[in-house]
Amino acid sequence: MPFYPLFVLLHVGAGIIALATFWLAAALRKGSPAHRLSGKVYLCAMAVIIATGFPLVVQRLVEEQTVTAAFLGYLLVITATGVWVSWRAIRDKQDVERFTGPVYVALAVLSLVSGVGVLALGLQVGAPLLIGFSSVGLLAGVGMLRKRQRRVQLAQRPRWWLAEHYTGMLGNFVATHIAFLSIGLPRLLPMLDGVVLSYASWFGPLLLAGLAKFWLDRRWAPRPRQASAPVGQPSPVPRL
């Protein structure tokens, strides 16, 4: 592939920008102009990563690295899903039907099918990494299809779009940091390369994202309203 080095350069450059702007957006006050600007730059960088990722998959197929090509293609699918969901959750926060439209359903099905494919491939070649990581696409696909089916109930949840936004961004967090820890860091610090680092770089961000989602779900969970005493009736709290 004659332009392969150029695609690699663009891919790496966009990855550096994505890593920096992710943490910049995380540190800034949510909803502020600076936060929105850094988020837009981050999503644009992720779009470049996805676009330049396809030539990398083709190159692996040319080199007959079928398993690697399949896994990279799977990563592109779940990354594209996270990017789209985190973007459209903000744009469509007033219209849940538009948010869960045809593109949403297509990405859900694609995530589910690719997750099944990676699981089957991992079982066939005996790769624990593929087997374990297939759960991302499986859970994302099933969850999105359930939300599509129950979108009326989804629209009734307070700040449903916020939960969808940070869930998508956590998926982006996993993709961004896996790429850095498994590809970039070993090249910067070759002495760190090894089996332990490889598995930590793949499943570490996934574990952190799961813990972060648990914390965010608890923080933004709707709080039950306290019933006030009816007018004209004494308060149930005794006066001292």
MODELLER restraints for C-alpha pairs under 7 A, 6 or more apart:
rsr = mdl.restraints
at = mdl.atoms
rsr.add(forms.Gaussian(group=physical.xy_distance, feature=features.Distance(at['CA:7:A'], at['CA:52:A']), mean=5.52, stdev=0.5))
rsr.add(forms.Gaussian(group=physical.xy_distance, feature=features.Distance(at['CA:10:A'], at['CA:52:A']), mean=6.99, stdev=0.5))
rsr.add(forms.Gaussian(group=physical.xy_distance, feature=features.Distance(at['CA:11:A'], at['CA:48:A']), mean=6.92, stdev=0.5))
rsr.add(forms.Gaussian(group=physical.xy_distance, feature=features.Distance(at['CA:11:A'], at['CA:49:A']), mean=5.17, stdev=0.5))
rsr.add(forms.Gaussian(group=physical.xy_distance, feature=features.Distance(at['CA:11:A'], at['CA:52:A']), mean=5.69, stdev=0.5))
rsr.add(forms.Gaussian(group=physical.xy_distance, feature=features.Distance(at['CA:11:A'], at['CA:53:A']), mean=6.98, stdev=0.5))
rsr.add(forms.Gaussian(group=physical.xy_distance, feature=features.Distance(at['CA:14:A'], at['CA:45:A']), mean=4.98, stdev=0.5))
rsr.add(forms.Gaussian(group=physical.xy_distance, feature=features.Distance(at['CA:14:A'], at['CA:46:A']), mean=6.94, stdev=0.5))
rsr.add(forms.Gaussian(group=physical.xy_distance, feature=features.Distance(at['CA:14:A'], at['CA:48:A']), mean=6.31, stdev=0.5))
rsr.add(forms.Gaussian(group=physical.xy_distance, feature=features.Distance(at['CA:14:A'], at['CA:49:A']), mean=5.98, stdev=0.5))
rsr.add(forms.Gaussian(group=physical.xy_distance, feature=features.Distance(at['CA:15:A'], at['CA:45:A']), mean=6.94, stdev=0.5))
rsr.add(forms.Gaussian(group=physical.xy_distance, feature=features.Distance(at['CA:15:A'], at['CA:49:A']), mean=6.61, stdev=0.5))
rsr.add(forms.Gaussian(group=physical.xy_distance, feature=features.Distance(at['CA:17:A'], at['CA:45:A']), mean=6.41, stdev=0.5))
rsr.add(forms.Gaussian(group=physical.xy_distance, feature=features.Distance(at['CA:18:A'], at['CA:42:A']), mean=4.94, stdev=0.5))
rsr.add(forms.Gaussian(group=physical.xy_distance, feature=features.Distance(at['CA:18:A'], at['CA:45:A']), mean=5.47, stdev=0.5))
rsr.add(forms.Gaussian(group=physical.xy_distance, feature=features.Distance(at['CA:18:A'], at['CA:46:A']), mean=6.35, stdev=0.5))
rsr.add(forms.Gaussian(group=physical.xy_distance, feature=features.Distance(at['CA:19:A'], at['CA:176:A']), mean=6.25, stdev=0.5))
rsr.add(forms.Gaussian(group=physical.xy_distance, feature=features.Distance(at['CA:21:A'], at['CA:38:A']), mean=5.65, stdev=0.5))
rsr.add(forms.Gaussian(group=physical.xy_distance, feature=features.Distance(at['CA:21:A'], at['CA:39:A']), mean=6.96, stdev=0.5))
rsr.add(forms.Gaussian(group=physical.xy_distance, feature=features.Distance(at['CA:21:A'], at['CA:41:A']), mean=6.94, stdev=0.5))
rsr.add(forms.Gaussian(group=physical.xy_distance, feature=features.Distance(at['CA:21:A'], at['CA:42:A']), mean=5.40, stdev=0.5))
rsr.add(forms.Gaussian(group=physical.xy_distance, feature=features.Distance(at['CA:22:A'], at['CA:42:A']), mean=6.12, stdev=0.5))
rsr.add(forms.Gaussian(group=physical.xy_distance, feature=features.Distance(at['CA:24:A'], at['CA:38:A']), mean=6.70, stdev=0.5))
rsr.add(forms.Gaussian(group=physical.xy_distance, feature=features.Distance(at['CA:25:A'], at['CA:35:A']), mean=5.00, stdev=0.5))
rsr.add(forms.Gaussian(group=physical.xy_distance, feature=features.Distance(at['CA:25:A'], at['CA:38:A']), mean=5.44, stdev=0.5))
rsr.add(forms.Gaussian(group=physical.xy_distance, feature=features.Distance(at['CA:25:A'], at['CA:39:A']), mean=5.78, stdev=0.5))
rsr.add(forms.Gaussian(group=physical.xy_distance, feature=features.Distance(at['CA:28:A'], at['CA:35:A']), mean=5.46, stdev=0.5))
rsr.add(forms.Gaussian(group=physical.xy_distance, feature=features.Distance(at['CA:29:A'], at['CA:35:A']), mean=6.36, stdev=0.5))
rsr.add(forms.Gaussian(group=physical.xy_distance, feature=features.Distance(at['CA:43:A'], at['CA:83:A']), mean=6.58, stdev=0.5))
rsr.add(forms.Gaussian(group=physical.xy_distance, feature=features.Distance(at['CA:50:A'], at['CA:76:A']), mean=6.03, stdev=0.5))
rsr.add(forms.Gaussian(group=physical.xy_distance, feature=features.Distance(at['CA:50:A'], at['CA:80:A']), mean=6.77, stdev=0.5))
rsr.add(forms.Gaussian(group=physical.xy_distance, feature=features.Distance(at['CA:57:A'], at['CA:69:A']), mean=4.94, stdev=0.5))
rsr.add(forms.Gaussian(group=physical.xy_distance, feature=features.Distance(at['CA:57:A'], at['CA:72:A']), mean=6.22, stdev=0.5))
rsr.add(forms.Gaussian(group=physical.xy_distance, feature=features.Distance(at['CA:57:A'], at['CA:73:A']), mean=6.32, stdev=0.5))
rsr.add(forms.Gaussian(group=physical.xy_distance, feature=features.Distance(at['CA:60:A'], at['CA:66:A']), mean=6.83, stdev=0.5))
rsr.add(forms.Gaussian(group=physical.xy_distance, feature=features.Distance(at['CA:60:A'], at['CA:68:A']), mean=6.81, stdev=0.5))
rsr.add(forms.Gaussian(group=physical.xy_distance, feature=features.Distance(at['CA:60:A'], at['CA:69:A']), mean=5.25, stdev=0.5))
rsr.add(forms.Gaussian(group=physical.xy_distance, feature=features.Distance(at['CA:61:A'], at['CA:69:A']), mean=5.96, stdev=0.5))
rsr.add(forms.Gaussian(group=physical.xy_distance, feature=features.Distance(at['CA:71:A'], at['CA:118:A']), mean=6.86, stdev=0.5))
rsr.add(forms.Gaussian(group=physical.xy_distance, feature=features.Distance(at['CA:74:A'], at['CA:114:A']), mean=5.97, stdev=0.5))
rsr.add(forms.Gaussian(group=physical.xy_distance, feature=features.Distance(at['CA:77:A'], at['CA:111:A']), mean=6.33, stdev=0.5))
rsr.add(forms.Gaussian(group=physical.xy_distance, feature=features.Distance(at['CA:78:A'], at['CA:111:A']), mean=6.08, stdev=0.5))
rsr.add(forms.Gaussian(group=physical.xy_distance, feature=features.Distance(at['CA:78:A'], at['CA:137:A']), mean=6.29, stdev=0.5))
rsr.add(forms.Gaussian(group=physical.xy_distance, feature=features.Distance(at['CA:79:A'], at['CA:172:A']), mean=6.29, stdev=0.5))
rsr.add(forms.Gaussian(group=physical.xy_distance, feature=features.Distance(at['CA:79:A'], at['CA:175:A']), mean=6.28, stdev=0.5))
rsr.add(forms.Gaussian(group=physical.xy_distance, feature=features.Distance(at['CA:81:A'], at['CA:107:A']), mean=5.94, stdev=0.5))
rsr.add(forms.Gaussian(group=physical.xy_distance, feature=features.Distance(at['CA:82:A'], at['CA:168:A']), mean=4.37, stdev=0.5))
rsr.add(forms.Gaussian(group=physical.xy_distance, feature=features.Distance(at['CA:82:A'], at['CA:169:A']), mean=6.49, stdev=0.5))
rsr.add(forms.Gaussian(group=physical.xy_distance, feature=features.Distance(at['CA:82:A'], at['CA:171:A']), mean=5.38, stdev=0.5))
rsr.add(forms.Gaussian(group=physical.xy_distance, feature=features.Distance(at['CA:82:A'], at['CA:172:A']), mean=5.72, stdev=0.5))
rsr.add(forms.Gaussian(group=physical.xy_distance, feature=features.Distance(at['CA:83:A'], at['CA:168:A']), mean=6.43, stdev=0.5))
rsr.add(forms.Gaussian(group=physical.xy_distance, feature=features.Distance(at['CA:83:A'], at['CA:172:A']), mean=6.50, stdev=0.5))
rsr.add(forms.Gaussian(group=physical.xy_distance, feature=features.Distance(at['CA:85:A'], at['CA:164:A']), mean=6.86, stdev=0.5))
rsr.add(forms.Gaussian(group=physical.xy_distance, feature=features.Distance(at['CA:85:A'], at['CA:165:A']), mean=6.60, stdev=0.5))
rsr.add(forms.Gaussian(group=physical.xy_distance, feature=features.Distance(at['CA:85:A'], at['CA:168:A']), mean=5.48, stdev=0.5))
rsr.add(forms.Gaussian(group=physical.xy_distance, feature=features.Distance(at['CA:86:A'], at['CA:164:A']), mean=6.58, stdev=0.5))
rsr.add(forms.Gaussian(group=physical.xy_distance, feature=features.Distance(at['CA:86:A'], at['CA:165:A']), mean=4.23, stdev=0.5))
rsr.add(forms.Gaussian(group=physical.xy_distance, feature=features.Distance(at['CA:86:A'], at['CA:166:A']), mean=6.72, stdev=0.5))
rsr.add(forms.Gaussian(group=physical.xy_distance, feature=features.Distance(at['CA:86:A'], at['CA:168:A']), mean=4.51, stdev=0.5))
rsr.add(forms.Gaussian(group=physical.xy_distance, feature=features.Distance(at['CA:86:A'], at['CA:169:A']), mean=5.71, stdev=0.5))
rsr.add(forms.Gaussian(group=physical.xy_distance, feature=features.Distance(at['CA:88:A'], at['CA:99:A']), mean=6.37, stdev=0.5))
rsr.add(forms.Gaussian(group=physical.xy_distance, feature=features.Distance(at['CA:89:A'], at['CA:99:A']), mean=6.62, stdev=0.5))
rsr.add(forms.Gaussian(group=physical.xy_distance, feature=features.Distance(at['CA:89:A'], at['CA:161:A']), mean=5.09, stdev=0.5))
rsr.add(forms.Gaussian(group=physical.xy_distance, feature=features.Distance(at['CA:89:A'], at['CA:164:A']), mean=5.99, stdev=0.5))
rsr.add(forms.Gaussian(group=physical.xy_distance, feature=features.Distance(at['CA:89:A'], at['CA:165:A']), mean=5.37, stdev=0.5))
rsr.add(forms.Gaussian(group=physical.xy_distance, feature=features.Distance(at['CA:90:A'], at['CA:161:A']), mean=6.46, stdev=0.5))
rsr.add(forms.Gaussian(group=physical.xy_distance, feature=features.Distance(at['CA:90:A'], at['CA:165:A']), mean=6.73, stdev=0.5))
rsr.add(forms.Gaussian(group=physical.xy_distance, feature=features.Distance(at['CA:92:A'], at['CA:98:A']), mean=6.56, stdev=0.5))
rsr.add(forms.Gaussian(group=physical.xy_distance, feature=features.Distance(at['CA:92:A'], at['CA:99:A']), mean=5.51, stdev=0.5))
rsr.add(forms.Gaussian(group=physical.xy_distance, feature=features.Distance(at['CA:93:A'], at['CA:161:A']), mean=5.26, stdev=0.5))
rsr.add(forms.Gaussian(group=physical.xy_distance, feature=features.Distance(at['CA:96:A'], at['CA:151:A']), mean=6.80, stdev=0.5))
rsr.add(forms.Gaussian(group=physical.xy_distance, feature=features.Distance(at['CA:96:A'], at['CA:155:A']), mean=5.90, stdev=0.5))
rsr.add(forms.Gaussian(group=physical.xy_distance, feature=features.Distance(at['CA:97:A'], at['CA:151:A']), mean=6.99, stdev=0.5))
rsr.add(forms.Gaussian(group=physical.xy_distance, feature=features.Distance(at['CA:100:A'], at['CA:148:A']), mean=5.69, stdev=0.5))
rsr.add(forms.Gaussian(group=physical.xy_distance, feature=features.Distance(at['CA:105:A'], at['CA:145:A']), mean=6.70, stdev=0.5))
rsr.add(forms.Gaussian(group=physical.xy_distance, feature=features.Distance(at['CA:108:A'], at['CA:140:A']), mean=6.94, stdev=0.5))
rsr.add(forms.Gaussian(group=physical.xy_distance, feature=features.Distance(at['CA:108:A'], at['CA:141:A']), mean=4.30, stdev=0.5))
rsr.add(forms.Gaussian(group=physical.xy_distance, feature=features.Distance(at['CA:108:A'], at['CA:144:A']), mean=5.64, stdev=0.5))
rsr.add(forms.Gaussian(group=physical.xy_distance, feature=features.Distance(at['CA:108:A'], at['CA:145:A']), mean=6.19, stdev=0.5))
rsr.add(forms.Gaussian(group=physical.xy_distance, feature=features.Distance(at['CA:109:A'], at['CA:141:A']), mean=5.96, stdev=0.5))
rsr.add(forms.Gaussian(group=physical.xy_distance, feature=features.Distance(at['CA:111:A'], at['CA:137:A']), mean=4.70, stdev=0.5))
rsr.add(forms.Gaussian(group=physical.xy_distance, feature=features.Distance(at['CA:111:A'], at['CA:138:A']), mean=6.64, stdev=0.5))
rsr.add(forms.Gaussian(group=physical.xy_distance, feature=features.Distance(at['CA:111:A'], at['CA:140:A']), mean=6.73, stdev=0.5))
rsr.add(forms.Gaussian(group=physical.xy_distance, feature=features.Distance(at['CA:111:A'], at['CA:141:A']), mean=5.10, stdev=0.5))
rsr.add(forms.Gaussian(group=physical.xy_distance, feature=features.Distance(at['CA:112:A'], at['CA:137:A']), mean=5.39, stdev=0.5))
rsr.add(forms.Gaussian(group=physical.xy_distance, feature=features.Distance(at['CA:112:A'], at['CA:138:A']), mean=4.79, stdev=0.5))
rsr.add(forms.Gaussian(group=physical.xy_distance, feature=features.Distance(at['CA:112:A'], at['CA:141:A']), mean=4.42, stdev=0.5))
rsr.add(forms.Gaussian(group=physical.xy_distance, feature=features.Distance(at['CA:112:A'], at['CA:142:A']), mean=6.67, stdev=0.5))
rsr.add(forms.Gaussian(group=physical.xy_distance, feature=features.Distance(at['CA:114:A'], at['CA:137:A']), mean=6.76, stdev=0.5))
rsr.add(forms.Gaussian(group=physical.xy_distance, feature=features.Distance(at['CA:115:A'], at['CA:134:A']), mean=4.75, stdev=0.5))
rsr.add(forms.Gaussian(group=physical.xy_distance, feature=features.Distance(at['CA:115:A'], at['CA:135:A']), mean=6.69, stdev=0.5))
rsr.add(forms.Gaussian(group=physical.xy_distance, feature=features.Distance(at['CA:115:A'], at['CA:137:A']), mean=4.54, stdev=0.5))
rsr.add(forms.Gaussian(group=physical.xy_distance, feature=features.Distance(at['CA:115:A'], at['CA:138:A']), mean=5.08, stdev=0.5))
rsr.add(forms.Gaussian(group=physical.xy_distance, feature=features.Distance(at['CA:116:A'], at['CA:134:A']), mean=6.97, stdev=0.5))
rsr.add(forms.Gaussian(group=physical.xy_distance, feature=features.Distance(at['CA:116:A'], at['CA:138:A']), mean=6.81, stdev=0.5))
rsr.add(forms.Gaussian(group=physical.xy_distance, feature=features.Distance(at['CA:118:A'], at['CA:130:A']), mean=6.06, stdev=0.5))
rsr.add(forms.Gaussian(group=physical.xy_distance, feature=features.Distance(at['CA:118:A'], at['CA:131:A']), mean=6.95, stdev=0.5))
rsr.add(forms.Gaussian(group=physical.xy_distance, feature=features.Distance(at['CA:118:A'], at['CA:134:A']), mean=5.70, stdev=0.5))
rsr.add(forms.Gaussian(group=physical.xy_distance, feature=features.Distance(at['CA:119:A'], at['CA:130:A']), mean=6.30, stdev=0.5))
rsr.add(forms.Gaussian(group=physical.xy_distance, feature=features.Distance(at['CA:119:A'], at['CA:131:A']), mean=4.90, stdev=0.5))
rsr.add(forms.Gaussian(group=physical.xy_distance, feature=features.Distance(at['CA:119:A'], at['CA:134:A']), mean=5.35, stdev=0.5))
rsr.add(forms.Gaussian(group=physical.xy_distance, feature=features.Distance(at['CA:122:A'], at['CA:128:A']), mean=6.63, stdev=0.5))
rsr.add(forms.Gaussian(group=physical.xy_distance, feature=features.Distance(at['CA:122:A'], at['CA:130:A']), mean=4.83, stdev=0.5))
rsr.add(forms.Gaussian(group=physical.xy_distance, feature=features.Distance(at['CA:122:A'], at['CA:131:A']), mean=4.96, stdev=0.5))
rsr.add(forms.Gaussian(group=physical.xy_distance, feature=features.Distance(at['CA:123:A'], at['CA:131:A']), mean=6.58, stdev=0.5))
rsr.add(forms.Gaussian(group=physical.xy_distance, feature=features.Distance(at['CA:147:A'], at['CA:154:A']), mean=6.68, stdev=0.5))
rsr.add(forms.Gaussian(group=physical.xy_distance, feature=features.Distance(at['CA:154:A'], at['CA:160:A']), mean=6.58, stdev=0.5))
rsr.add(forms.Gaussian(group=physical.xy_distance, feature=features.Distance(at['CA:158:A'], at['CA:222:A']), mean=6.64, stdev=0.5))
rsr.add(forms.Gaussian(group=physical.xy_distance, feature=features.Distance(at['CA:167:A'], at['CA:213:A']), mean=6.84, stdev=0.5))
rsr.add(forms.Gaussian(group=physical.xy_distance, feature=features.Distance(at['CA:170:A'], at['CA:209:A']), mean=5.66, stdev=0.5))
rsr.add(forms.Gaussian(group=physical.xy_distance, feature=features.Distance(at['CA:174:A'], at['CA:205:A']), mean=5.17, stdev=0.5))
rsr.add(forms.Gaussian(group=physical.xy_distance, feature=features.Distance(at['CA:174:A'], at['CA:206:A']), mean=5.77, stdev=0.5))
rsr.add(forms.Gaussian(group=physical.xy_distance, feature=features.Distance(at['CA:174:A'], at['CA:209:A']), mean=6.78, stdev=0.5))
rsr.add(forms.Gaussian(group=physical.xy_distance, feature=features.Distance(at['CA:177:A'], at['CA:205:A']), mean=6.56, stdev=0.5))
rsr.add(forms.Gaussian(group=physical.xy_distance, feature=features.Distance(at['CA:178:A'], at['CA:201:A']), mean=5.63, stdev=0.5))
rsr.add(forms.Gaussian(group=physical.xy_distance, feature=features.Distance(at['CA:178:A'], at['CA:202:A']), mean=5.49, stdev=0.5))
rsr.add(forms.Gaussian(group=physical.xy_distance, feature=features.Distance(at['CA:178:A'], at['CA:205:A']), mean=6.67, stdev=0.5))
rsr.add(forms.Gaussian(group=physical.xy_distance, feature=features.Distance(at['CA:181:A'], at['CA:201:A']), mean=5.12, stdev=0.5))
rsr.add(forms.Gaussian(group=physical.xy_distance, feature=features.Distance(at['CA:182:A'], at['CA:198:A']), mean=5.99, stdev=0.5))
rsr.add(forms.Gaussian(group=physical.xy_distance, feature=features.Distance(at['CA:182:A'], at['CA:201:A']), mean=5.44, stdev=0.5))
rsr.add(forms.Gaussian(group=physical.xy_distance, feature=features.Distance(at['CA:186:A'], at['CA:192:A']), mean=6.01, stdev=0.5))
rsr.add(forms.Gaussian(group=physical.xy_distance, feature=features.Distance(at['CA:186:A'], at['CA:193:A']), mean=5.19, stdev=0.5))
rsr.add(forms.Gaussian(group=physical.xy_distance, feature=features.Distance(at['CA:229:A'], at['CA:235:A']), mean=6.08, stdev=0.5))
